[in-house]
Every structure is written in structure tokens, then in C-alpha cells.
Amino acid sequence: MSILRCSIALLITTKVFAEGKVLSFDERVVLAKEVEARPSARHYLNETFYPAIGTLGPVVQECLKQPNASTERFSLVADIDLAGKFINVDYQPKTVTAACFSHAIRDLTIHAPPTCDCARLPIVIEMNIAP
């Protein structure tokens, strides 16, 4: 039954993408948070997404070693496609550290979201970096 609920939650994104509407960064954050708040999506996020992001701690440390890197808070939005790849990655503000992290996310592959009629699952990562 949880797969059915997840499919229903993810179907919300299908309508937005099927209409071809280009969402602003802020709209993508809102959409990702709406999906994330649904119990059906929480299982996937807790069991797959968050642990995968947690493995990127060493990458963040390397990003902080780059010239002009900072610990400024940033938000990253992306979509996870049905192959488990992070696509349509964007971030704000445009900092060296956020850019570095976004490249690492693009190279990450995780277990795909549950099968549904949508082509991708919107996510948001709000990074507060403490070196």
C-alpha cells in the first residue's frame, strides 16, 4: 500500500512536468518540500535519499578546501530520475562551495524512486556547513 501512496504523491509532479511549465528555483523548492512532507515519500527519502547524501561529507570537506570556498548556507534543488540519477540541478546562492557540491550530486546515483507515471522526483537539500 505504501508504494501506491508514493505513486499518488509522485503523480503530483507528473502534472507539473507534463504541462511543460518551467518552474523558478523557489517554486521547485516549494514543490520538493510538498512532496517531501507526504508520508508516502518520507519512506524513500529516509531509507534511500538521506543516507546517500550523508555519504558526501568528505566531498563537502574537499569543496571547502577550494579557493574562495565558504561555509555560507545554500539550497540545492534537483530531480531524481527513474535511473536514480540527479538531474536538473540548480543551487542558490551561487557560491564556490555550492557549485562544487552540485557537481558531486550530479555524479551520484542512488536507488531509483518507486515506479510511477512521473519521470522524476523533485528534491531540495538545504546545506548548513559546519567545518
Accessible surface in RSA format (square Angstrom, percent):
REM  Atomic radii and reference values for relative SASA: ProtOr
REM  Chains: A
REM  Algorithm: Lee & Richards
REM  Probe-radius: 1.40
REM  Slices: 20
REM RES _ NUM      All-atoms   Total-Side   Main-Chain    Non-polar    All polar
REM                ABS   REL    ABS   REL    ABS   REL    ABS   REL    ABS   REL
RES MET A   1   169.11  87.6 117.49  77.8  51.63 122.9  89.69  76.3  79.43 105.2
RES SER A   2    59.44  50.2  55.09  73.5   4.35  10.0  30.02  63.9  29.42  41.2
RES ILE A   3   120.09  68.3 118.95  88.6   1.14   2.8 119.90  86.3   0.19   0.5
RES LEU A   4   109.02  60.7 104.07  74.5   4.95  12.4 107.33  75.4   1.69   4.5
RES ARG A   5   111.14  46.7 108.82  55.5   2.32   5.5  44.03  60.2  67.11  40.7
RES CYS A   6     4.26   3.2   4.26   4.7   0.00   0.0   2.81   7.1   1.45   1.6
RES SER A   7    20.40  17.2  20.40  27.2   0.00   0.0  14.12  30.1   6.28   8.8
RES ILE A   8    99.23  56.5  97.57  72.7   1.66   4.0  97.57  70.3   1.66   4.5
RES ALA A   9     2.56   2.4   1.46   2.3   1.10   2.5   2.23   3.1   0.34   0.9
RES LEU A  10     0.76   0.4   0.76   0.5   0.00   0.0   0.76   0.5   0.00   0.0
RES LEU A  11    68.74  38.3  63.10  45.1   5.64  14.2  63.39  44.5   5.35  14.4
RES ILE A  12    57.66  32.8  49.35  36.8   8.31  20.0  56.41  40.6   1.25   3.4
RES THR A  13     0.00   0.0   0.00   0.0   0.00   0.0   0.00   0.0   0.00   0.0
RES THR A  14    34.92  24.8  33.09  33.6   1.83   4.4  34.72  46.6   0.20   0.3
RES LYS A  15   136.30  66.5 130.37  80.0   5.93  14.1 104.73  94.3  31.57  33.6
RES VAL A  16    31.95  21.0  31.60  28.6   0.36   0.9  31.95  27.8   0.00   0.0
RES PHE A  17    48.80  24.4  34.02  21.1  14.77  38.4  35.72  21.7  13.08  37.4
RES ALA A  18    82.01  75.4  40.62  62.7  41.39  94.1  52.77  74.3  29.24  77.5
RES GLU A  19   109.47  62.8  71.62  54.2  37.85  90.1  43.97  85.0  65.50  53.5
RES GLY A  20    55.37  68.3   0.00   N/A  55.37  68.3  33.88  93.0  21.49  48.1
RES LYS A  21   112.63  54.9  95.54  58.6  17.10  40.7  64.63  58.2  48.00  51.1
RES VAL A  22   138.97  91.4 114.99 104.1  23.98  57.8 118.85 103.3  20.12  54.6
RES LEU A  23    27.98  15.6  13.38   9.6  14.60  36.7  13.56   9.5  14.42  38.8
RES SER A  24    59.52  50.3  46.04  61.4  13.48  31.0  53.01 112.9   6.51   9.1
RES PHE A  25    24.53  12.3  15.12   9.4   9.42  24.5  16.49  10.0   8.04  23.0
RES ASP A  26    98.97  69.3  97.52  97.1   1.45   3.4  30.16  71.0  68.81  68.6
RES GLU A  27    72.21  41.5  66.99  50.7   5.22  12.4  33.75  65.3  38.47  31.4
RES ARG A  28    39.08  16.4  38.43  19.6   0.65   1.5  16.60  22.7  22.48  13.6
RES VAL A  29    20.55  13.5  20.55  18.6   0.00   0.0  20.55  17.9   0.00   0.0
RES VAL A  30    83.64  55.0  81.67  73.9   1.97   4.7  83.31  72.4   0.33   0.9
RES LEU A  31    13.52   7.5  12.31   8.8   1.21   3.0  13.38   9.4   0.14   0.4
RES ALA A  32     1.25   1.2   0.25   0.4   1.00   2.3   0.25   0.4   1.00   2.7
RES LYS A  33    93.79  45.8  88.46  54.3   5.33  12.7  52.86  47.6  40.93  43.6
RES GLU A  34    89.48  51.4  81.40  61.6   8.07  19.2  35.42  68.5  54.06  44.1
RES VAL A  35     1.51   1.0   1.51   1.4   0.00   0.0   1.51   1.3   0.00   0.0
RES GLU A  36    55.22  31.7  53.85  40.7   1.36   3.2   9.47  18.3  45.75  37.3
RES ALA A  37    61.04  56.1  47.51  73.3  13.53  30.8  54.75  77.1   6.29  16.7
RES ARG A  38    90.89  38.2  89.47  45.6   1.42   3.4  13.61  18.6  77.28  46.8
RES PRO A  39    88.00  64.1  77.42  70.6  10.58  38.5  78.43  64.8   9.57  59.5
RES SER A  40    11.47   9.7   5.07   6.8   6.40  14.7   4.55   9.7   6.92   9.7
RES ALA A  41     1.50   1.4   1.12   1.7   0.38   0.9   1.46   2.1   0.04   0.1
RES ARG A  42   108.29  45.5 108.29  55.2   0.00   0.0  40.23  55.0  68.07  41.3
RES HIS A  43   116.80  63.8 110.64  76.9   6.17  15.8  71.75  73.9  45.05  52.4
RES TYR A  44    14.47   6.8  11.65   6.6   2.82   7.3  13.96  10.5   0.51   0.6
RES LEU A  45     6.29   3.5   6.29   4.5   0.00   0.0   6.29   4.4   0.00   0.0
RES ASN A  46    78.90  54.4  65.79  63.6  13.11  31.6  18.09  43.5  60.81  58.8
RES GLU A  47   113.26  65.0  91.04  68.9  22.23  52.9  17.92  34.7  95.34  77.8
RES THR A  48    24.28  17.3  18.19  18.4   6.09  14.5   6.51   8.7  17.77  26.9
RES PHE A  49     3.75   1.9   3.75   2.3   0.00   0.0   3.75   2.3   0.00   0.0
RES TYR A  50    90.70  42.3  84.39  48.0   6.31  16.4  74.62  56.1  16.08  19.8
RES PRO A  51    70.97  51.7  55.54  50.6  15.43  56.1  66.64  55.0   4.34  27.0
RES ALA A  52    15.81  14.5   9.07  14.0   6.74  15.3  15.18  21.4   0.63   1.7
RES ILE A  53    26.44  15.0  22.23  16.6   4.21  10.2  22.23  16.0   4.21  11.4
RES GLY A  54    57.61  71.0   0.00   N/A  57.61  71.0  36.44 100.0  21.18  47.4
RES THR A  55    92.83  66.0  70.48  71.5  22.35  53.3  72.75  97.7  20.08  30.4
RES LEU A  56    15.17   8.4  14.92  10.7   0.24   0.6  15.17  10.7   0.00   0.0
RES GLY A  57    35.74  44.1   0.00   N/A  35.74  44.1  33.95  93.2   1.79   4.0
RES PRO A  58    93.37  68.1  86.98  79.3   6.39  23.2  91.86  75.8   1.51   9.4
RES VAL A  59    47.13  31.0  45.27  41.0   1.85   4.5  47.10  40.9   0.03   0.1
RES VAL A  60    14.43   9.5  14.28  12.9   0.15   0.4  14.43  12.5   0.00   0.0
RES GLN A  61    82.76  46.3  81.99  59.9   0.77   1.8  36.50  77.7  46.26  35.1
RES GLU A  62   101.29  58.2  97.06  73.4   4.22  10.1  45.52  88.0  55.77  45.5
RES CYS A  63     0.15   0.1   0.15   0.2   0.00   0.0   0.11   0.3   0.04   0.0
RES LEU A  64    35.54  19.8  15.61  11.2  19.93  50.1  15.82  11.1  19.72  53.1
RES LYS A  65   151.66  74.0 117.75  72.2  33.91  80.7  85.16  76.6  66.50  70.8
RES GLN A  66    75.65  42.3  67.42  49.3   8.23  19.6  21.31  45.4  54.34  41.2
RES PRO A  67   113.27  82.6  97.10  88.5  16.17  58.8 109.38  90.3   3.89  24.2
RES ASN A  68   133.82  92.3  99.62  96.3  34.20  82.4  27.45  66.1 106.37 102.8
RES ALA A  69    27.76  25.5   1.23   1.9  26.53  60.3   1.35   1.9  26.41  70.0
RES SER A  70    41.91  35.4  33.94  45.3   7.97  18.4  40.33  85.9   1.58   2.2
RES THR A  71    62.24  44.3  49.58  50.3  12.66  30.2  15.35  20.6  46.89  70.9
RES GLU A  72    91.26  52.4  78.29  59.2  12.98  30.9  38.60  74.7  52.66  43.0
RES ARG A  73   118.69  49.8 109.66  55.9   9.03  21.5  48.39  66.1  70.30  42.6
RES PHE A  74     1.57   0.8   0.28   0.2   1.29   3.3   1.57   1.0   0.00   0.0
RES SER A  75    14.21  12.0  13.91  18.6   0.30   0.7   4.68  10.0   9.52  13.3
RES LEU A  76     0.00   0.0   0.00   0.0   0.00   0.0   0.00   0.0   0.00   0.0
RES VAL A  77     1.03   0.7   1.03   0.9   0.00   0.0   1.03   0.9   0.00   0.0
RES ALA A  78     0.87   0.8   0.00   0.0   0.87   2.0   0.00   0.0   0.87   2.3
RES ASP A  79     2.87   2.0   2.87   2.9   0.00   0.0   0.00   0.0   2.87   2.9
RES ILE A  80     0.00   0.0   0.00   0.0   0.00   0.0   0.00   0.0   0.00   0.0
RES ASP A  81    29.74  20.8  29.74  29.6   0.00   0.0  10.37  24.4  19.37  19.3
RES LEU A  82    79.97  44.5  61.77  44.2  18.19  45.7  62.53  43.9  17.44  46.9
RES ALA A  83    72.29  66.5  48.08  74.2  24.21  55.1  57.50  81.0  14.79  39.2
RES GLY A  84     0.00   0.0   0.00   N/A   0.00   0.0   0.00   0.0   0.00   0.0
RES LYS A  85    69.47  33.9  69.47  42.6   0.00   0.0  51.02  45.9  18.45  19.7
RES PHE A  86     5.83   2.9   0.00   0.0   5.83  15.2   0.00   0.0   5.83  16.7
RES ILE A  87    56.88  32.4  52.46  39.1   4.42  10.7  56.88  41.0   0.00   0.0
RES ASN A  88    74.35  51.3  51.92  50.2  22.43  54.0  24.84  59.8  49.51  47.9
RES VAL A  89    17.98  11.8   0.19   0.2  17.80  42.9   0.19   0.2  17.80  48.3
RES ASP A  90    41.18  28.8  40.28  40.1   0.90   2.1   9.14  21.5  32.04  32.0
RES TYR A  91    33.08  15.4  33.08  18.8   0.00   0.0   7.50   5.6  25.59  31.5
RES GLN A  92    78.29  43.8  75.70  55.3   2.59   6.2  17.30  36.8  60.99  46.3
RES PRO A  93    55.80  40.7  49.97  45.6   5.83  21.2  55.76  46.0   0.05   0.3
RES LYS A  94   134.38  65.6 102.03  62.6  32.35  77.0  93.13  83.8  41.26  43.9
RES THR A  95    24.83  17.7  15.06  15.3   9.77  23.3  23.47  31.5   1.36   2.1
RES VAL A  96    52.06  34.3  45.34  41.0   6.72  16.2  48.54  42.2   3.51   9.5
RES THR A  97     1.11   0.8   1.11   1.1   0.00   0.0   1.11   1.5   0.00   0.0
RES ALA A  98     0.00   0.0   0.00   0.0   0.00   0.0   0.00   0.0   0.00   0.0
RES ALA A  99    25.63  23.6  25.53  39.4   0.09   0.2  25.63  36.1   0.00   0.0
RES CYS A 100    23.03  17.4  15.27  17.0   7.76  18.2   5.96  15.1  17.08  18.4
RES PHE A 101     2.10   1.1   2.10   1.3   0.00   0.0   2.10   1.3   0.00   0.0
RES SER A 102     0.30   0.3   0.30   0.4   0.00   0.0   0.00   0.0   0.30   0.4
RES HIS A 103   110.63  60.5 109.37  76.0   1.25   3.2  73.03  75.3  37.59  43.7
RES ALA A 104    17.46  16.1   7.14  11.0  10.33  23.5  13.84  19.5   3.62   9.6
RES ILE A 105     0.00   0.0   0.00   0.0   0.00   0.0   0.00   0.0   0.00   0.0
RES ARG A 106    88.16  37.0  80.87  41.2   7.29  17.4  39.96  54.6  48.21  29.2
RES ASP A 107   117.93  82.6  93.34  92.9  24.59  58.1  29.28  68.9  88.66  88.4
RES LEU A 108    30.93  17.2  27.55  19.7   3.38   8.5  30.88  21.7   0.05   0.1
RES THR A 109    78.48  55.8  53.62  54.4  24.86  59.2  44.54  59.8  33.95  51.3
RES ILE A 110    18.15  10.3   4.93   3.7  13.22  31.9  14.63  10.5   3.52   9.6
RES HIS A 111   147.01  80.3 139.28  96.8   7.73  19.8  91.42  94.2  55.60  64.7
RES ALA A 112    42.36  38.9  23.19  35.8  19.17  43.6  23.19  32.7  19.17  50.8
RES PRO A 113     6.98   5.1   1.48   1.3   5.50  20.0   1.48   1.2   5.50  34.2
RES PRO A 114    32.95  24.0  20.43  18.6  12.53  45.5  32.86  27.1   0.10   0.6
RES THR A 115   113.18  80.5 102.61 104.0  10.57  25.2  67.31  90.4  45.87  69.3
RES CYS A 116    19.24  14.6   0.25   0.3  18.99  44.6   9.30  23.6   9.94  10.7
RES ASP A 117   116.58  81.7  88.45  88.0  28.13  66.5  22.49  52.9  94.09  93.8
RES CYS A 118     5.18   3.9   1.58   1.8   3.60   8.4   1.62   4.1   3.56   3.8
RES ALA A 119    62.95  57.9  52.44  80.9  10.51  23.9  54.75  77.1   8.20  21.7
RES ARG A 120    58.16  24.4  57.55  29.3   0.61   1.5   1.13   1.5  57.03  34.6
RES LEU A 121     3.20   1.8   3.14   2.2   0.06   0.2   3.14   2.2   0.06   0.2
RES PRO A 122     7.43   5.4   4.93   4.5   2.50   9.1   4.93   4.1   2.50  15.5
RES ILE A 123     5.97   3.4   2.62   2.0   3.35   8.1   5.28   3.8   0.69   1.9
RES VAL A 124    12.80   8.4   4.77   4.3   8.03  19.4   4.77   4.1   8.03  21.8
RES ILE A 125    13.13   7.5  10.28   7.7   2.84   6.9  13.13   9.5   0.00   0.0
RES GLU A 126    68.61  39.4  42.81  32.4  25.80  61.4   9.95  19.2  58.66  47.9
RES MET A 127    28.60  14.8  27.79  18.4   0.81   1.9  17.60  15.0  11.00  14.6
RES ASN A 128   110.04  75.9  81.51  78.8  28.53  68.7  35.05  84.4  74.99  72.5
RES ILE A 129    21.07  12.0   3.55   2.6  17.52  42.2   7.16   5.2  13.91  37.8
RES ALA A 130    90.03  82.8  65.56 101.2  24.47  55.7  67.47  95.0  22.56  59.8
RES PRO A 131   119.00  86.7  65.65  59.8  53.35 193.9  84.52  69.8  34.48 214.3
END  Absolute sums over single chains surface
CHAIN  1 A     7014.3       5713.7       1300.6       4201.6       2812.7
END  Absolute sums over all chains
TOTAL          7014.3       5713.7       1300.6       4201.6       2812.7
